[in-house]
């Protein structure tokens, strides 16, 4: 029976140690993943909002107007688009979408209905481009040769055809850009997000199960905490005495607390120095600085490990002290012995 009890104690004790780590990690993950404010900050720090305009222009490449073809990558066009669609404006739209998705995950709405619509800024983009173009064309001389007239391009003009003013060209470009498809299709909504089968992503049965899984995931810290407490009680029950079990729990708590504090001290430095600096995704007009994302997540984990490391150490020290105090109170004092037995006599 003692062998079986010891085997069970070893198993429960190992499970207790595992659950201590799992609880700390799960609480940190759930706190990060279920906090819209944290997710918004991570998205903003990734730099993805700074690349939306560049990506849109990169896909468009050229814009046809009645006064010539405009290169979408021209600095004048890029500047006009960035002034119309600022990162702050895109971030505002993105934050609203994140809030809407969390409402869906929390069961507050039956289906996401977010709408990131950049097309409202198309007219402002056209106006900005026209104003910059007019300033650029103002003061140019009239074209003197047929070759100059035939080679006339809006953005690289060195002269203006006879009878054509900078204001007239800019006004025409503004009308053409207002009617262009540059931002007319720049609309990302829950309804037009399609999967590989061409159907809405949110019609996918697997996606429809996400709210239930998400709400269950939010409960896992409590589940892990209850299991940890039960395993701790099991250690006390299976130990030779409850004081020995409590001391065993306290030692485990202190050791794991020290390990977590050490991780919280070294992990951010290692990640920041050796990992985060190498993470940057660039392609198709999109540049995402993953180093900031990794550093943000690492800071969240670091805070969590500091908290649990300190909590485990304090709880462990308290458990060890309580076990020792109880042991001393319950242990019988050694029998007092006199230096001389009353019947002692001097032998002669």
N, C-alpha and C positions, 0 to 999 in steps of 0.2 A: 504493500500500500504506500509506503514511504517513497519507493521508486516512482510509482505512478504519480504521486502528488508532486514530486520534484520535476517530473517531465511536464506536467500540466503547468507548474509554476514557471518553468523556463519558457514554455510556449506563450503563456499569457503575458509574461514580462516582456518578451520580444515584441509581441503585438502592441503592448502598451507604448514601448519606445517608438515603434513605427507610427502609431496613431498620434503621438506628440508632434512628430515632424509633419505628418499629413494634415493635422488640424491647422498648424501654423501656416503651411503652404496654401491650403484651401481657403482659409480666411483671407489671406492676401490676394489670391487670385479672384475670389468672388467680390471682394471690396473694389478691386480695380475694374473687373469686367462688367460689373453691374452698376457702376457709377457713371452716369452720362457726362458729368463735368470732367472726369478723368479722361474718358474717351475723346471728348471734344479737344482737350488740351493735347492729347497724343496726336490727334489728326492735324491740329494746327502746327504743332512742332515738327511734324513730318515734312512740311513744306509743300504738300500736295496742292494747297489752295493757291500757291504762287505760280503753278504751272498750267492751270486750266486754260488761260488765254493762249499761251504758247502752244499747247497741244491742239487747241481748236484751229489756230492759224496754220499749224504744221499740217493738219489734215486737209485744210482748204487749199493751200499752196498759192493759188491765184484767184483774183476777183476780177471778173469781166465788167467793164463799164463802157458807156457809149463813147468815152474819150480815150479808150485804151485799156490794156490789161494791167492790173495792179498786182505786184508781187506781195503776197500776204506776209512774207518775212522781211519786208522793207522796214527799217527803223521807224519811219513815220507812222506806218500802219500799226506796228507793234506798240508804239507809244500811245496812239489814239485808243487802241483796244484796252491797254492796261489802265488808262485813265478812266475809261468807261466801266470796266469790270475790275475793280480793285480786289486784292486778296481779302480785304475785310468784307466786301460785299459777298464774295463766294463763300467765305467762312460763315457768314450769317445764314446763308441758304443751307450750307452743310449742317450747321448746328440744329436748324429746324428739322432737317431730315433725321438726324440722330435722335432727337427728342421723340419724333414720331415713331421711329422703330422701337424705342424703349417702351413707349405706350402700348405698342402691339405685343411686345414680348411679355409685358406685365399683365396682359389680358384686359387692358383698359379699352382697346378698340379691337374690332374683329379682323381688321386688315389694314396694313399701312397705306397711307394716302398722301405721302410727302410728294412735293413737286419742286425740284430745283430748276427754276426757269431763268435763264440768262437772256432770253430773247427780248426782254423788256429794255435791255440796255443797247439794243441794236441801233436805235435812232441816236442815242448819245454818242456811240462809237462813230457813226457817220458824221455827226456834227463836229466831233473832235478832229477827225481826219480832214474834213473840209477846211476847218480853221487853220490847221497846220499847213495844209497844202496852199491855201491862199497866201499865207505869209511867205512860203517858200517861192511861190511864183511871182509875187509882187515885185515890181521893179525890173523884171526880165525884159530885154529888148524884143522888138518884133522880129520874126524870122524873115530873112532876106532872100533865101533861096528855096527852090522846090525841094531840094534834098533835106533841108532842115525841117520843112513842113512835114515831109513824108516820114521822117525819123522821129517826129515828135512823140515823146512819152510823158505821161503826166508826172511821174515821180522824178524823172531824170531830165526834165526839160531845161534847155539852155536858152530857149527863146519861146515866144508865143506867136502863133499864126496871126496874120494881120486881121484886125477886127475882133480878136478874141481877148478877153480880159481875164485876169487872174480870178476875179470874183465869179465870172461866168463859169469858168472851168471848175472852181471849187463847189459852186452850187450844183452843177451837174453831177459831180462826183458824190456829193452828199445825197442827192436823190437816188443815184444808182446804188450806193451802199445801203441806203435805207431799205431798198427793195431787194438787196442781195440775200443769199442764203447763209451768210456768215454766222449769224446767231439765231436765224429763224428755227433751226432744228436743234439748238442747244437747250434741250429740255429733258431733264432726267426725272422721271416720276416713277412711283411704285407701279403704275399701270403699264408703262412701256419698257420695264426691265424684263427682258426675254431670256429664257434659257436656251440650251442647244436645240431643243425641239421646237423653238419658235413660240412657245407658250409663256405666259407670265410666270416669273420665278415664284411668285406667291401662290400659284396654283399647284405647285409641286407638293405631293403628299409629305415628303420628307421635310420641306420647309414649313409646312403647316403644323408640323409637330414641334417646331422649335420653341414656341411659347411655353408649352408644357415642360419641356426639358430644361428650359431656362429657369422657370419658377421652381423646379425641383433642385436645380443646381444652387439656387439661392438658399436652400434649406440644408445643404450638405455640411456647412460648418457646425450647425447644431447637431446633426447626425454624428459627425466625427467627435464632437465634444462629449456627447452621451456615451458613445462607444469607448472613448478614452477613460471616462469616469468608471464605467463598468469594468474595464480591464484593470484599472487601479484597485477597485474593490476586490477583484479576483486575486490580485497579487497579495492583498492583505489577508484574504480568507485562506489562501493556500500556503501562506508562510507559517513557520513554526509558531510564532506568536504575532499578534497584530502589531506590536511595536516593531518587530523585525521587518514585517511587511511595509509598514509606514516608512521606516528608515530606508528600505530598499527603493521605494517610490521617490523619496526625497533625493537620494543619491542620483537616480536617473534624471530627475528634473534639473538638478544643478548641472550635471554633465552636459545635458542637451542644451540647457540655457547658455552655458559657456560657449558651446559649439555655434549656436545661433548668433551670439554676439560677435564671435570671431568672423563668421560669414558676413554679418552686416558691416563689419569693418573692412574686410578685404574684398568682398564681391564688387562693390561699386568701383573701386580703384582698378581692379583687373579688367572689368567690363569696359570701363571708360578708356583705359590705356590700350588694351590689346584687341578688343572686339569692335566697340562702337565706331572707332575711327576708320574702320575698313568697310563700313556698311553704307553704301549709297547706290541707289538704283536710278539709272538714267537710260531713257530710251523712248522712242516714239513721241518726243516732245514733252515727256513727263520726267521730272526729276524729284525723287523722294529721298529725303535725308533720313535714312533709317537709324543713323547714329543717335539722333535726338529722341526717336521713338524708344530705342533700346535703353537709353539713359533715363528716360521718364519711367519706363516700366521697372528698371532696376532700382530707382529711387523709391518707388512704391513698395517693392519687395524689401528693400533695406529698412524702411520704416516699420514694416510688419515684423521683420526679424528682430529689430531692436526691441519692439514692444514685447513679443513673445519670449525673447531671450531673457529680458529683465523679469518678466512675469514668472517664467519657469524657475529662475534662480531664487527669487523671493519665496515662491511657494515651496520649492525644494528645501531651502534652508529652514523654513517654518516647519515642514514635515519632519525633518531630522531632529530639530530641537524638541518638538512635541513628543516624538518617540523616545528620545533620551530622557526627558523629564518624567514621562510616564514610567519608563523602565526603572528609574531610580526610586520612584515612589512605591512601586509595587514589589521591588526586589527586597527580600528580608535582609535586615542588617546583620552582619556577622556577629556571632555570640561573643559577648564580652568575656574575657579571660583575665583573671587576676595574676599578678606577677608571682604571688606566693599562694599556694594552696593552703586552706585553713588547717589542714591536717599535717602540713609539712613540719617535720621535726628535725632537729640537728642530730645527725647520726654520729655517734662517737665510736 
